[in-house]
Amino acid sequence: MSAVCGSTTAALDRRARHHRRHDRAVDHRHRRLGLFFGEQALSLNNVVGGFKYMFVAGIYAGFLGFLLLGVYNRYDKVRAAIIDEVNELTTLDRLAVAFPAATTATLRNGLKQYAQDVVAVEWPQLRDRNADPITMTAFDTLERVYAAVEPTTRKQQAVMKQSRRILSAIRDKRSMRVLRSFGALQVCCGW
């Protein structure tokens, strides 16, 4: 037991000597700087520097906070636009019942194909910011499907008129979604 205590005491003694040497070296550096600057000036400089860093850190944190808020708002708007488009496609699906069975099946197949193309082709392009509105033809195909339908009754004419309004709203929202996918800087600068 005394051998263990002796080695522990020796280790603590070496550590204390090391700290004393380190403290003397730090004091020596402070004394050398003290020749050019007074100790009070050096300590005041440390305090002022700390406030400068704290101020810059506060500005940086505020900037990051606003940036995150903007990202969340943009995400929320895109999410709401997607939900609106899904609701409008659901409305078009429900309105298709006003037509004969063969026409209803054609309209529903067109809606289904459009939704699949948007999810499988357009969303990855929008995510990668390389969407080309000219090559995005899924919506054009859907509009051609609706343009091929000939309403025969007044009810079908009213349904087709409402369907075309909804398609027009989807086109407007879709074009904004494609435009926003390029990013704000590219749209503002015209790149």
Rosetta constraint file for C-alpha pairs under 8 A:
AtomPair CA 1 CA 5 HARMONIC 6.35 0.50
AtomPair CA 2 CA 6 HARMONIC 5.94 0.50
AtomPair CA 3 CA 7 HARMONIC 6.23 0.50
AtomPair CA 4 CA 8 HARMONIC 6.15 0.50
AtomPair CA 5 CA 9 HARMONIC 5.99 0.50
AtomPair CA 6 CA 10 HARMONIC 6.14 0.50
AtomPair CA 7 CA 11 HARMONIC 6.14 0.50
AtomPair CA 8 CA 12 HARMONIC 6.18 0.50
AtomPair CA 9 CA 13 HARMONIC 6.06 0.50
AtomPair CA 10 CA 14 HARMONIC 6.19 0.50
AtomPair CA 11 CA 15 HARMONIC 6.22 0.50
AtomPair CA 12 CA 16 HARMONIC 6.14 0.50
AtomPair CA 13 CA 17 HARMONIC 6.27 0.50
AtomPair CA 14 CA 18 HARMONIC 6.21 0.50
AtomPair CA 15 CA 19 HARMONIC 6.29 0.50
AtomPair CA 16 CA 20 HARMONIC 6.22 0.50
AtomPair CA 17 CA 21 HARMONIC 6.25 0.50
AtomPair CA 18 CA 22 HARMONIC 6.21 0.50
AtomPair CA 19 CA 23 HARMONIC 6.01 0.50
AtomPair CA 20 CA 24 HARMONIC 6.17 0.50
AtomPair CA 21 CA 25 HARMONIC 6.27 0.50
AtomPair CA 22 CA 26 HARMONIC 6.24 0.50
AtomPair CA 23 CA 27 HARMONIC 6.10 0.50
AtomPair CA 24 CA 28 HARMONIC 6.04 0.50
AtomPair CA 25 CA 29 HARMONIC 6.27 0.50
AtomPair CA 26 CA 30 HARMONIC 6.22 0.50
AtomPair CA 27 CA 31 HARMONIC 6.09 0.50
AtomPair CA 28 CA 32 HARMONIC 6.22 0.50
AtomPair CA 29 CA 33 HARMONIC 6.27 0.50
AtomPair CA 30 CA 34 HARMONIC 5.85 0.50
AtomPair CA 30 CA 39 HARMONIC 7.90 0.50
AtomPair CA 31 CA 35 HARMONIC 6.53 0.50
AtomPair CA 32 CA 36 HARMONIC 7.49 0.50
AtomPair CA 33 CA 37 HARMONIC 5.96 0.50
AtomPair CA 33 CA 38 HARMONIC 7.79 0.50
AtomPair CA 34 CA 38 HARMONIC 4.94 0.50
AtomPair CA 34 CA 39 HARMONIC 5.72 0.50
AtomPair CA 37 CA 41 HARMONIC 6.20 0.50
AtomPair CA 37 CA 42 HARMONIC 6.54 0.50
AtomPair CA 38 CA 42 HARMONIC 6.35 0.50
AtomPair CA 39 CA 43 HARMONIC 6.18 0.50
AtomPair CA 40 CA 44 HARMONIC 5.96 0.50
AtomPair CA 41 CA 45 HARMONIC 6.01 0.50
AtomPair CA 42 CA 46 HARMONIC 6.33 0.50
AtomPair CA 43 CA 47 HARMONIC 6.36 0.50
AtomPair CA 44 CA 48 HARMONIC 6.15 0.50
AtomPair CA 45 CA 49 HARMONIC 5.91 0.50
AtomPair CA 46 CA 50 HARMONIC 6.08 0.50
AtomPair CA 47 CA 51 HARMONIC 6.38 0.50
AtomPair CA 48 CA 52 HARMONIC 6.21 0.50
AtomPair CA 49 CA 53 HARMONIC 6.21 0.50
AtomPair CA 50 CA 54 HARMONIC 6.05 0.50
AtomPair CA 51 CA 55 HARMONIC 6.01 0.50
AtomPair CA 52 CA 56 HARMONIC 6.21 0.50
AtomPair CA 53 CA 57 HARMONIC 5.96 0.50
AtomPair CA 54 CA 58 HARMONIC 6.11 0.50
AtomPair CA 55 CA 59 HARMONIC 6.34 0.50
AtomPair CA 56 CA 60 HARMONIC 6.14 0.50
AtomPair CA 57 CA 61 HARMONIC 6.03 0.50
AtomPair CA 58 CA 62 HARMONIC 6.11 0.50
AtomPair CA 59 CA 63 HARMONIC 6.12 0.50
AtomPair CA 60 CA 64 HARMONIC 6.18 0.50
AtomPair CA 61 CA 65 HARMONIC 6.09 0.50
AtomPair CA 62 CA 66 HARMONIC 6.27 0.50
AtomPair CA 63 CA 67 HARMONIC 6.10 0.50
AtomPair CA 64 CA 68 HARMONIC 6.08 0.50
AtomPair CA 65 CA 69 HARMONIC 6.16 0.50
AtomPair CA 66 CA 70 HARMONIC 6.11 0.50
AtomPair CA 67 CA 71 HARMONIC 6.23 0.50
AtomPair CA 68 CA 72 HARMONIC 6.10 0.50
AtomPair CA 69 CA 73 HARMONIC 6.13 0.50
AtomPair CA 70 CA 74 HARMONIC 6.13 0.50
AtomPair CA 71 CA 75 HARMONIC 6.10 0.50
AtomPair CA 72 CA 76 HARMONIC 6.02 0.50
AtomPair CA 73 CA 77 HARMONIC 6.18 0.50
AtomPair CA 74 CA 78 HARMONIC 6.22 0.50
AtomPair CA 75 CA 79 HARMONIC 6.06 0.50
AtomPair CA 76 CA 80 HARMONIC 6.10 0.50
AtomPair CA 77 CA 81 HARMONIC 6.12 0.50
AtomPair CA 78 CA 82 HARMONIC 6.22 0.50
AtomPair CA 78 CA 177 HARMONIC 7.55 0.50
AtomPair CA 79 CA 83 HARMONIC 6.27 0.50
AtomPair CA 80 CA 84 HARMONIC 6.11 0.50
AtomPair CA 81 CA 85 HARMONIC 6.17 0.50
AtomPair CA 81 CA 173 HARMONIC 7.14 0.50
AtomPair CA 82 CA 86 HARMONIC 6.20 0.50
AtomPair CA 83 CA 87 HARMONIC 6.16 0.50
AtomPair CA 84 CA 88 HARMONIC 6.17 0.50
AtomPair CA 85 CA 89 HARMONIC 6.14 0.50
AtomPair CA 85 CA 170 HARMONIC 6.27 0.50
AtomPair CA 85 CA 173 HARMONIC 7.90 0.50
AtomPair CA 86 CA 90 HARMONIC 6.13 0.50
AtomPair CA 87 CA 91 HARMONIC 6.21 0.50
AtomPair CA 88 CA 92 HARMONIC 6.23 0.50
AtomPair CA 88 CA 166 HARMONIC 6.55 0.50
AtomPair CA 88 CA 170 HARMONIC 7.45 0.50
AtomPair CA 89 CA 93 HARMONIC 6.19 0.50
AtomPair CA 89 CA 111 HARMONIC 7.01 0.50
AtomPair CA 90 CA 94 HARMONIC 6.28 0.50
AtomPair CA 91 CA 95 HARMONIC 6.09 0.50
AtomPair CA 92 CA 96 HARMONIC 6.20 0.50
AtomPair CA 92 CA 163 HARMONIC 6.16 0.50
AtomPair CA 92 CA 166 HARMONIC 7.58 0.50
AtomPair CA 93 CA 97 HARMONIC 7.47 0.50
AtomPair CA 93 CA 107 HARMONIC 7.56 0.50
AtomPair CA 93 CA 108 HARMONIC 6.04 0.50
AtomPair CA 93 CA 111 HARMONIC 7.28 0.50
AtomPair CA 95 CA 159 HARMONIC 6.42 0.50
AtomPair CA 95 CA 163 HARMONIC 7.46 0.50
AtomPair CA 96 CA 103 HARMONIC 7.84 0.50
AtomPair CA 96 CA 104 HARMONIC 5.17 0.50
AtomPair CA 96 CA 107 HARMONIC 6.52 0.50
AtomPair CA 96 CA 108 HARMONIC 7.23 0.50
AtomPair CA 96 CA 159 HARMONIC 7.96 0.50
AtomPair CA 97 CA 101 HARMONIC 7.69 0.50
AtomPair CA 97 CA 104 HARMONIC 5.84 0.50
AtomPair CA 98 CA 104 HARMONIC 7.74 0.50
AtomPair CA 98 CA 155 HARMONIC 7.34 0.50
AtomPair CA 98 CA 156 HARMONIC 6.10 0.50
AtomPair CA 98 CA 159 HARMONIC 7.18 0.50
AtomPair CA 99 CA 103 HARMONIC 5.94 0.50
AtomPair CA 99 CA 104 HARMONIC 5.69 0.50
AtomPair CA 99 CA 151 HARMONIC 7.77 0.50
AtomPair CA 99 CA 156 HARMONIC 6.46 0.50
AtomPair CA 100 CA 104 HARMONIC 6.05 0.50
AtomPair CA 101 CA 105 HARMONIC 6.16 0.50
AtomPair CA 102 CA 106 HARMONIC 6.31 0.50
AtomPair CA 103 CA 107 HARMONIC 6.15 0.50
AtomPair CA 103 CA 149 HARMONIC 7.29 0.50
AtomPair CA 104 CA 108 HARMONIC 6.06 0.50
AtomPair CA 105 CA 109 HARMONIC 6.01 0.50
AtomPair CA 106 CA 110 HARMONIC 6.19 0.50
AtomPair CA 106 CA 145 HARMONIC 7.55 0.50
AtomPair CA 107 CA 111 HARMONIC 6.24 0.50
AtomPair CA 107 CA 145 HARMONIC 6.63 0.50
AtomPair CA 107 CA 146 HARMONIC 6.91 0.50
AtomPair CA 108 CA 112 HARMONIC 6.05 0.50
AtomPair CA 109 CA 113 HARMONIC 6.02 0.50
AtomPair CA 110 CA 114 HARMONIC 6.10 0.50
AtomPair CA 110 CA 141 HARMONIC 7.69 0.50
AtomPair CA 110 CA 142 HARMONIC 5.59 0.50
AtomPair CA 110 CA 145 HARMONIC 6.44 0.50
AtomPair CA 111 CA 115 HARMONIC 6.22 0.50
AtomPair CA 111 CA 142 HARMONIC 6.65 0.50
AtomPair CA 112 CA 116 HARMONIC 6.20 0.50
AtomPair CA 113 CA 117 HARMONIC 6.08 0.50
AtomPair CA 113 CA 138 HARMONIC 7.85 0.50
AtomPair CA 114 CA 118 HARMONIC 6.13 0.50
AtomPair CA 114 CA 138 HARMONIC 5.39 0.50
AtomPair CA 114 CA 139 HARMONIC 6.43 0.50
AtomPair CA 114 CA 141 HARMONIC 7.78 0.50
AtomPair CA 114 CA 142 HARMONIC 6.41 0.50
AtomPair CA 115 CA 119 HARMONIC 6.31 0.50
AtomPair CA 116 CA 120 HARMONIC 5.92 0.50
AtomPair CA 117 CA 121 HARMONIC 5.37 0.50
AtomPair CA 117 CA 122 HARMONIC 6.74 0.50
AtomPair CA 117 CA 138 HARMONIC 6.22 0.50
AtomPair CA 118 CA 122 HARMONIC 4.75 0.50
AtomPair CA 118 CA 123 HARMONIC 6.07 0.50
AtomPair CA 118 CA 138 HARMONIC 7.09 0.50
AtomPair CA 119 CA 123 HARMONIC 5.43 0.50
AtomPair CA 119 CA 124 HARMONIC 7.68 0.50
AtomPair CA 120 CA 124 HARMONIC 7.05 0.50
AtomPair CA 121 CA 125 HARMONIC 6.58 0.50
AtomPair CA 122 CA 126 HARMONIC 6.07 0.50
AtomPair CA 122 CA 131 HARMONIC 7.13 0.50
AtomPair CA 122 CA 136 HARMONIC 7.05 0.50
AtomPair CA 123 CA 127 HARMONIC 6.01 0.50
AtomPair CA 124 CA 128 HARMONIC 6.16 0.50
AtomPair CA 125 CA 129 HARMONIC 5.99 0.50
AtomPair CA 125 CA 130 HARMONIC 5.39 0.50
AtomPair CA 125 CA 131 HARMONIC 4.84 0.50
AtomPair CA 126 CA 130 HARMONIC 6.37 0.50
AtomPair CA 126 CA 131 HARMONIC 5.37 0.50
AtomPair CA 126 CA 178 HARMONIC 6.69 0.50
AtomPair CA 126 CA 181 HARMONIC 5.38 0.50
AtomPair CA 126 CA 182 HARMONIC 7.80 0.50
AtomPair CA 127 CA 181 HARMONIC 7.03 0.50
AtomPair CA 129 CA 181 HARMONIC 5.64 0.50
AtomPair CA 129 CA 182 HARMONIC 5.40 0.50
AtomPair CA 129 CA 183 HARMONIC 7.87 0.50
AtomPair CA 130 CA 182 HARMONIC 7.56 0.50
AtomPair CA 131 CA 136 HARMONIC 7.80 0.50
AtomPair CA 131 CA 178 HARMONIC 6.98 0.50
AtomPair CA 131 CA 181 HARMONIC 7.69 0.50
AtomPair CA 131 CA 182 HARMONIC 7.94 0.50
AtomPair CA 132 CA 136 HARMONIC 6.41 0.50
AtomPair CA 133 CA 178 HARMONIC 7.17 0.50
AtomPair CA 137 CA 141 HARMONIC 6.23 0.50
AtomPair CA 138 CA 142 HARMONIC 6.43 0.50
AtomPair CA 139 CA 143 HARMONIC 6.21 0.50
AtomPair CA 139 CA 171 HARMONIC 7.61 0.50
AtomPair CA 140 CA 144 HARMONIC 6.25 0.50
AtomPair CA 141 CA 145 HARMONIC 6.33 0.50
AtomPair CA 142 CA 146 HARMONIC 6.48 0.50
AtomPair CA 143 CA 147 HARMONIC 6.02 0.50
AtomPair CA 143 CA 167 HARMONIC 7.45 0.50
AtomPair CA 144 CA 148 HARMONIC 6.12 0.50
AtomPair CA 145 CA 149 HARMONIC 6.99 0.50
AtomPair CA 146 CA 164 HARMONIC 7.99 0.50
AtomPair CA 151 CA 156 HARMONIC 5.05 0.50
AtomPair CA 151 CA 157 HARMONIC 5.25 0.50
AtomPair CA 151 CA 160 HARMONIC 7.09 0.50
AtomPair CA 152 CA 156 HARMONIC 6.35 0.50
AtomPair CA 152 CA 157 HARMONIC 7.00 0.50
AtomPair CA 153 CA 157 HARMONIC 6.21 0.50
AtomPair CA 154 CA 158 HARMONIC 6.18 0.50
AtomPair CA 155 CA 159 HARMONIC 6.16 0.50
AtomPair CA 156 CA 160 HARMONIC 5.98 0.50
AtomPair CA 157 CA 161 HARMONIC 6.11 0.50
AtomPair CA 158 CA 162 HARMONIC 6.23 0.50
AtomPair CA 159 CA 163 HARMONIC 6.00 0.50
AtomPair CA 160 CA 164 HARMONIC 6.10 0.50
AtomPair CA 161 CA 165 HARMONIC 6.43 0.50
AtomPair CA 162 CA 166 HARMONIC 6.31 0.50
AtomPair CA 163 CA 167 HARMONIC 6.12 0.50
AtomPair CA 164 CA 168 HARMONIC 6.07 0.50
AtomPair CA 165 CA 169 HARMONIC 6.30 0.50
AtomPair CA 166 CA 170 HARMONIC 6.19 0.50
AtomPair CA 167 CA 171 HARMONIC 6.14 0.50
AtomPair CA 168 CA 172 HARMONIC 6.34 0.50
AtomPair CA 169 CA 173 HARMONIC 6.30 0.50
AtomPair CA 170 CA 174 HARMONIC 5.86 0.50
AtomPair CA 171 CA 175 HARMONIC 6.06 0.50
AtomPair CA 172 CA 176 HARMONIC 6.39 0.50
AtomPair CA 173 CA 177 HARMONIC 6.18 0.50
AtomPair CA 174 CA 178 HARMONIC 6.25 0.50
AtomPair CA 175 CA 179 HARMONIC 6.11 0.50
AtomPair CA 176 CA 180 HARMONIC 6.02 0.50
AtomPair CA 177 CA 181 HARMONIC 6.22 0.50
AtomPair CA 178 CA 182 HARMONIC 7.18 0.50
AtomPair CA 179 CA 183 HARMONIC 7.76 0.50
AtomPair CA 179 CA 187 HARMONIC 7.46 0.50
AtomPair CA 180 CA 184 HARMONIC 6.85 0.50
AtomPair CA 180 CA 187 HARMONIC 7.85 0.50
AtomPair CA 182 CA 186 HARMONIC 6.28 0.50
AtomPair CA 182 CA 187 HARMONIC 6.90 0.50
AtomPair CA 183 CA 187 HARMONIC 6.57 0.50
AtomPair CA 184 CA 188 HARMONIC 6.17 0.50
AtomPair CA 185 CA 189 HARMONIC 6.04 0.50
AtomPair CA 186 CA 190 HARMONIC 5.71 0.50
AtomPair CA 186 CA 191 HARMONIC 4.98 0.50
AtomPair CA 187 CA 191 HARMONIC 6.69 0.50
